[in-house]
Amino acid sequence: MGWHYSKSIKVGPFRINLSRHGVSHSFGGRRLHVTTTPDGRRHLSLRLPGGFHVGKSFGRRRYRHY
């Protein structure tokens, strides 16, 4: 059985997201926002009227080397 944890802290237009995978951050408003994931990818999300949602990811995963 897996476990999950997430905490979000809002600082002005920025949002800092804490999870068991690491720290990510988001910028933007309700219609358009950009998120940087803990592994270095960026995700652009656009919400349009009528319930439409368009998203696009950029970049590659950065793997941790131990």
Backbone as a chain_set.jsonl record, in Angstrom:
{"seq": "MGWHYSKSIKVGPFRINLSRHGVSHSFGGRRLHVTTTPDGRRHLSLRLPGGFHVGKSFGRRRYRHY", "coords": {"N": [[0.844, -1.177, 0.0], [0.665, 2.158, -0.948], [1.767, 5.477, 0.018], [0.751, 8.881, 0.342], [1.511, 12.36, 0.212], [0.879, 15.767, 0.318], [1.319, 19.266, 0.224], [0.413, 22.588, -0.127], [1.513, 25.869, -0.614], [0.658, 29.18, -0.855], [2.057, 32.042, -2.278], [1.647, 35.088, -3.062], [1.323, 35.44, -6.566], [2.489, 33.012, -6.933], [2.747, 29.474, -6.304], [3.848, 27.113, -4.067], [4.504, 23.76, -4.017], [4.578, 20.951, -2.018], [5.551, 17.612, -1.85], [5.854, 14.023, -1.497], [7.55, 13.398, -3.515], [9.1, 15.604, -3.965], [9.811, 19.134, -4.335], [7.771, 21.39, -6.045], [6.811, 24.122, -8.187], [4.392, 26.617, -9.069], [3.02, 29.046, -11.32], [0.78, 31.604, -12.144], [-2.678, 32.145, -13.132], [-6.17, 31.415, -12.925], [-6.976, 30.739, -15.551], [-4.594, 30.333, -17.099], [-1.625, 28.677, -16.406], [1.725, 27.87, -15.357], [3.683, 25.145, -14.499], [6.424, 23.837, -12.709], [7.839, 20.762, -12.297], [9.014, 18.45, -9.712], [10.994, 16.867, -10.922], [12.039, 18.439, -12.928], [10.62, 18.958, -15.299], [8.444, 21.053, -17.306], [5.118, 22.237, -17.278], [2.539, 23.506, -19.142], [-0.597, 24.887, -18.829], [-3.824, 25.5, -20.011], [-6.98, 26.743, -19.515], [-10.09, 26.859, -20.964], [-13.184, 28.643, -21.673], [-16.261, 26.884, -21.129], [-15.43, 24.476, -20.194], [-13.218, 23.322, -21.422], [-9.878, 22.094, -21.553], [-6.486, 22.466, -22.049], [-3.298, 21.083, -22.182], [0.296, 21.027, -22.063], [3.399, 19.446, -21.947], [6.857, 20.115, -21.338], [10.299, 19.445, -21.816], [12.604, 17.022, -20.356], [12.604, 14.249, -18.084], [14.583, 14.517, -15.2], [16.726, 12.333, -13.885], [17.626, 11.15, -10.687], [20.854, 10.474, -9.555], [22.309, 8.219, -7.5]], "CA": [[0.0, 0.0, 0.0], [1.467, 3.365, -1.062], [1.36, 6.615, 0.834], [0.766, 10.149, -0.38], [1.555, 13.563, 1.013], [1.035, 16.993, -0.457], [1.033, 20.508, 0.923], [0.544, 23.702, -1.054], [1.66, 27.162, 0.046], [0.485, 30.248, -1.827], [2.843, 33.252, -2.011], [1.301, 35.988, -4.161], [0.874, 34.674, -7.744], [3.215, 31.746, -6.945], [2.305, 28.407, -5.419], [4.894, 26.133, -3.806], [3.862, 22.486, -3.744], [5.455, 19.985, -1.374], [5.037, 16.248, -1.897], [6.901, 13.056, -1.174], [8.451, 13.351, -4.663], [9.957, 16.774, -3.958], [9.206, 20.465, -4.326], [7.48, 21.963, -7.354], [6.217, 25.444, -8.054], [3.467, 27.02, -10.122], [2.811, 30.474, -11.493], [-0.311, 31.911, -13.047], [-4.01, 32.307, -12.581], [-7.172, 30.376, -13.148], [-7.033, 30.357, -16.971], [-3.296, 29.93, -17.632], [-0.563, 28.565, -15.419], [2.924, 27.11, -15.685], [4.143, 24.379, -13.346], [7.688, 23.139, -12.813], [7.73, 19.573, -11.467], [10.238, 18.149, -8.971], [12.026, 16.266, -11.769], [12.55, 19.419, -13.876], [9.774, 19.213, -16.456], [7.509, 22.184, -17.202], [3.801, 21.924, -17.814], [1.737, 24.679, -19.436], [-1.999, 24.486, -18.807], [-4.744, 26.553, -20.423], [-8.387, 26.383, -19.339], [-10.935, 27.685, -21.803], [-14.592, 28.613, -21.292], [-17.009, 25.72, -21.571], [-14.865, 23.264, -19.622], [-12.104, 22.782, -22.194], [-8.589, 22.191, -20.888], [-5.385, 22.078, -22.927], [-2.039, 21.042, -21.45], [1.47, 20.626, -22.83], [4.596, 19.278, -21.126], [8.118, 20.424, -21.99], [11.491, 18.986, -21.119], [12.753, 15.614, -20.018], [12.766, 13.947, -16.667], [15.945, 14.447, -14.702], [16.811, 11.234, -12.927], [18.612, 11.333, -9.626], [21.882, 9.447, -9.504], [22.738, 8.044, -6.106]], "C": [[0.891, 1.242, 0.0], [0.943, 4.475, -0.159], [1.546, 7.884, 0.015], [0.832, 11.289, 0.62], [1.651, 14.731, 0.058], [0.604, 18.177, 0.389], [1.301, 21.625, -0.061], [0.564, 25.009, -0.278], [1.575, 28.241, -1.026], [1.244, 31.486, -1.37], [2.625, 34.193, -3.183], [0.793, 35.185, -5.346], [1.553, 33.302, -7.845], [2.589, 30.753, -5.987], [3.453, 27.417, -5.302], [4.21, 24.854, -3.344], [4.881, 21.511, -3.165], [4.792, 18.618, -1.441], [6.163, 15.294, -1.555], [7.897, 12.914, -2.321], [9.401, 14.538, -4.708], [9.148, 18.059, -3.941], [8.966, 20.899, -5.769], [6.899, 23.355, -7.129], [5.399, 25.78, -9.293], [3.36, 28.529, -10.15], [1.649, 30.655, -12.446], [-1.64, 32.0, -12.34], [-4.91, 31.142, -12.93], [-7.149, 29.862, -14.586], [-5.73, 29.777, -17.508], [-2.308, 29.807, -16.496], [0.542, 27.635, -15.898], [3.397, 26.435, -14.411], [5.498, 23.775, -13.669], [7.644, 21.993, -11.818], [9.037, 19.308, -10.725], [11.341, 17.547, -9.837], [12.462, 17.172, -12.92], [11.716, 19.678, -15.108], [8.908, 20.441, -16.217], [6.204, 21.781, -17.864], [3.024, 23.225, -17.952], [0.292, 24.23, -19.539], [-2.876, 25.694, -19.112], [-6.169, 26.039, -20.275], [-9.232, 27.383, -20.116], [-12.379, 27.63, -21.324], [-15.294, 27.379, -21.856], [-16.428, 24.408, -21.074], [-13.718, 22.645, -20.393], [-10.794, 23.049, -21.474], [-7.535, 21.669, -21.856], [-4.115, 22.124, -22.103], [-0.911, 20.549, -22.326], [2.654, 20.542, -21.883], [5.836, 19.535, -21.963], [9.258, 19.868, -21.148], [11.464, 17.493, -20.831], [12.878, 15.449, -18.52], [14.245, 13.95, -16.331], [15.968, 13.362, -13.646], [17.894, 11.533, -11.906], [19.597, 10.172, -9.658], [22.395, 9.384, -8.077], [24.114, 7.44, -6.054]], "O": [[1.774, 1.37, 0.848], [-0.174, 4.412, 0.354], [2.386, 7.949, -0.882], [0.29, 11.205, 1.722], [2.418, 14.692, -0.904], [-0.349, 18.098, 1.164], [2.316, 21.607, -0.759], [-0.263, 25.231, 0.606], [2.334, 28.219, -1.995], [1.103, 31.93, -0.231], [3.333, 34.112, -4.186], [-0.078, 34.331, -5.176], [1.233, 32.517, -8.738], [1.981, 31.133, -4.987], [3.972, 26.936, -6.309], [3.43, 24.868, -2.392], [5.931, 21.278, -3.765], [3.61, 18.479, -1.126], [7.301, 15.716, -1.347], [8.982, 12.367, -2.125], [10.408, 14.491, -5.414], [7.97, 18.074, -3.585], [9.856, 20.787, -6.612], [6.54, 23.713, -6.007], [5.667, 25.305, -10.396], [3.579, 29.204, -9.144], [1.542, 29.943, -13.444], [-1.719, 31.94, -11.113], [-4.452, 30.031, -13.195], [-7.29, 28.66, -14.809], [-5.754, 28.827, -18.29], [-2.162, 30.734, -15.699], [0.327, 26.746, -16.722], [3.501, 27.074, -13.365], [5.708, 23.261, -14.767], [7.435, 22.215, -10.625], [10.067, 19.885, -11.074], [12.519, 17.702, -9.514], [13.186, 16.72, -13.807], [12.068, 20.547, -15.905], [8.664, 20.827, -15.073], [6.189, 21.079, -18.874], [2.87, 23.964, -16.98], [-0.01, 23.284, -20.267], [-2.694, 26.77, -18.544], [-6.523, 25.01, -20.85], [-9.103, 28.595, -19.944], [-12.768, 26.681, -20.644], [-14.951, 26.898, -22.936], [-16.878, 23.337, -21.483], [-13.278, 21.545, -20.057], [-10.617, 24.1, -20.858], [-7.667, 20.578, -22.411], [-3.875, 23.101, -21.395], [-1.128, 19.743, -23.232], [2.892, 21.462, -21.1], [5.87, 19.214, -23.151], [9.181, 19.831, -19.92], [10.461, 16.807, -21.03], [13.211, 16.385, -17.792], [15.063, 13.44, -17.096], [15.295, 13.472, -12.621], [18.94, 12.095, -12.229], [19.196, 9.015, -9.776], [22.857, 10.381, -7.522], [24.649, 7.216, -4.968]]}, "num_chains": 1, "name": "protein.A"}
